[in-house]
Amino acid sequence: MDKIFKVVMVGAPGCGKTSLRNYFLYRNFTWQCAPTTNPDFVSTSVSLGTQDVAMQIWDTGGDPIVTSSLALDADAIILVFDTQPSRHALDTRLSGLSVPAILVRAKSDQPTYGEWANDNIVCLEACARTGKGVDQVFHKVAELCLEQWQAETKSMVKRASRHGDPIPYHGFEFAEAPNPKRCTNRLRATMRRLFCLA
């Protein structure tokens, strides 16, 4: 597959976005994780059965303007929060999403204060310190990206005719090899009729 999916991690500063990505990519965790000042991405791939899904995983510093601009052309969103989620903030960020998204509660080794589960989105828990649930997060987002891409590709196989009837792109079969000269003559005749030259 030539497609590279852009995955953007969204969340407040210090909620654990960088630690989750670092553990998934490098299998390490540090308590002295420097705050992300400039957004950056790391390219990786996830194996789903026989399919390798290539992704650019973007880490943002939590700035709403920068995050919004990065998310405009994203293929998927990972919305991360820590131990004190704001129900209003979560609902605001989840509203209007037109791409696959998952809600991740980071620092799952610590208690959470407040309601965070949402029936309209995939909700997962992960902890970069212990590694619990981290792989599941990125495998799930890769799965959602692949499903979305396959659905969009399938919908493009058919196009509308002039009368709105779906016509398969590759639905033409010939009983015998077409004659190039005959096809050329037919094309010329069709073009003349289209331009009112016949």
RANOR-V528314 format. One record per residue. N is the residue number from 0. RES is the residue in three letters. PSI is psi in whole degrees, 0 to 359 (NA if undefined). Layout:
n=N res=RES psi=PSI
n=N res=RES psi=PSI
//
This chain:
n=0 res=MET psi=131
n=1 res=ASP psi=348
n=2 res=LYS psi=133
n=3 res=ILE psi=120
n=4 res=PHE psi=134
n=5 res=LYS psi=116
n=6 res=VAL psi=123
n=7 res=VAL psi=127
n=8 res=MET psi=124
n=9 res=VAL psi=141
n=10 res=GLY psi=167
n=11 res=ALA psi=155
n=12 res=PRO psi=136
n=13 res=GLY psi=7
n=14 res=CYS psi=348
n=15 res=GLY psi=14
n=16 res=LYS psi=309
n=17 res=THR psi=319
n=18 res=SER psi=321
n=19 res=LEU psi=314
n=20 res=ARG psi=317
n=21 res=ASN psi=321
n=22 res=TYR psi=318
n=23 res=PHE psi=319
n=24 res=LEU psi=319
n=25 res=TYR psi=355
n=26 res=ARG psi=42
n=27 res=ASN psi=160
n=28 res=PHE psi=139
n=29 res=THR psi=144
n=30 res=TRP psi=335
n=31 res=GLN psi=57
n=32 res=CYS psi=119
n=33 res=ALA psi=142
n=34 res=PRO psi=144
n=35 res=THR psi=119
n=36 res=THR psi=319
n=37 res=ASN psi=134
n=38 res=PRO psi=143
n=39 res=ASP psi=169
n=40 res=PHE psi=157
n=41 res=VAL psi=133
n=42 res=SER psi=137
n=43 res=THR psi=177
n=44 res=SER psi=151
n=45 res=VAL psi=132
n=46 res=SER psi=122
n=47 res=LEU psi=92
n=48 res=GLY psi=242
n=49 res=THR psi=3
n=50 res=GLN psi=129
n=51 res=ASP psi=123
n=52 res=VAL psi=115
n=53 res=ALA psi=136
n=54 res=MET psi=147
n=55 res=GLN psi=114
n=56 res=ILE psi=109
n=57 res=TRP psi=132
n=58 res=ASP psi=124
n=59 res=THR psi=158
n=60 res=GLY psi=359
n=61 res=GLY psi=356
n=62 res=ASP psi=123
n=63 res=PRO psi=321
n=64 res=ILE psi=313
n=65 res=VAL psi=316
n=66 res=THR psi=316
n=67 res=SER psi=320
n=68 res=SER psi=323
n=69 res=LEU psi=326
n=70 res=ALA psi=349
n=71 res=LEU psi=318
n=72 res=ASP psi=24
n=73 res=ALA psi=150
n=74 res=ASP psi=340
n=75 res=ALA psi=155
n=76 res=ILE psi=135
n=77 res=ILE psi=109
n=78 res=LEU psi=113
n=79 res=VAL psi=140
n=80 res=PHE psi=167
n=81 res=ASP psi=226
n=82 res=THR psi=348
n=83 res=GLN psi=77
n=84 res=PRO psi=148
n=85 res=SER psi=117
n=86 res=ARG psi=319
n=87 res=HIS psi=317
n=88 res=ALA psi=319
n=89 res=LEU psi=313
n=90 res=ASP psi=323
n=91 res=THR psi=316
n=92 res=ARG psi=331
n=93 res=LEU psi=337
n=94 res=SER psi=137
n=95 res=GLY psi=5
n=96 res=LEU psi=131
n=97 res=SER psi=6
n=98 res=VAL psi=162
n=99 res=PRO psi=142
n=100 res=ALA psi=151
n=101 res=ILE psi=149
n=102 res=LEU psi=123
n=103 res=VAL psi=124
n=104 res=ARG psi=106
n=105 res=ALA psi=171
n=106 res=LYS psi=46
n=107 res=SER psi=352
n=108 res=ASP psi=356
n=109 res=GLN psi=153
n=110 res=PRO psi=149
n=111 res=THR psi=138
n=112 res=TYR psi=107
n=113 res=GLY psi=159
n=114 res=GLU psi=138
n=115 res=TRP psi=338
n=116 res=ALA psi=146
n=117 res=ASN psi=130
n=118 res=ASP psi=345
n=119 res=ASN psi=7
n=120 res=ILE psi=154
n=121 res=VAL psi=126
n=122 res=CYS psi=125
n=123 res=LEU psi=161
n=124 res=GLU psi=144
n=125 res=ALA psi=157
n=126 res=CYS psi=115
n=127 res=ALA psi=335
n=128 res=ARG psi=317
n=129 res=THR psi=342
n=130 res=GLY psi=356
n=131 res=LYS psi=125
n=132 res=GLY psi=355
n=133 res=VAL psi=311
n=134 res=ASP psi=322
n=135 res=GLN psi=322
n=136 res=VAL psi=308
n=137 res=PHE psi=330
n=138 res=HIS psi=322
n=139 res=LYS psi=318
n=140 res=VAL psi=325
n=141 res=ALA psi=320
n=142 res=GLU psi=317
n=143 res=LEU psi=320
n=144 res=CYS psi=315
n=145 res=LEU psi=316
n=146 res=GLU psi=318
n=147 res=GLN psi=316
n=148 res=TRP psi=318
n=149 res=GLN psi=321
n=150 res=ALA psi=318
n=151 res=GLU psi=321
n=152 res=THR psi=319
n=153 res=LYS psi=322
n=154 res=SER psi=338
n=155 res=MET psi=351
n=156 res=VAL psi=331
n=157 res=LYS psi=142
n=158 res=ARG psi=162
n=159 res=ALA psi=138
n=160 res=SER psi=185
n=161 res=ARG psi=334
n=162 res=HIS psi=7
n=163 res=GLY psi=8
n=164 res=ASP psi=135
n=165 res=PRO psi=133
n=166 res=ILE psi=122
n=167 res=PRO psi=139
n=168 res=TYR psi=318
n=169 res=HIS psi=37
n=170 res=GLY psi=14
n=171 res=PHE psi=128
n=172 res=GLU psi=140
n=173 res=PHE psi=134
n=174 res=ALA psi=328
n=175 res=GLU psi=167
n=176 res=ALA psi=132
n=177 res=PRO psi=147
n=178 res=ASN psi=118
n=179 res=PRO psi=321
n=180 res=LYS psi=318
n=181 res=ARG psi=319
n=182 res=CYS psi=322
n=183 res=THR psi=317
n=184 res=ASN psi=319
n=185 res=ARG psi=321
n=186 res=LEU psi=317
n=187 res=ARG psi=316
n=188 res=ALA psi=319
n=189 res=THR psi=318
n=190 res=MET psi=322
n=191 res=ARG psi=316
n=192 res=ARG psi=322
n=193 res=LEU psi=323
n=194 res=PHE psi=15
n=195 res=CYS psi=39
n=196 res=LEU psi=346
n=197 res=ALA psi=NA
//
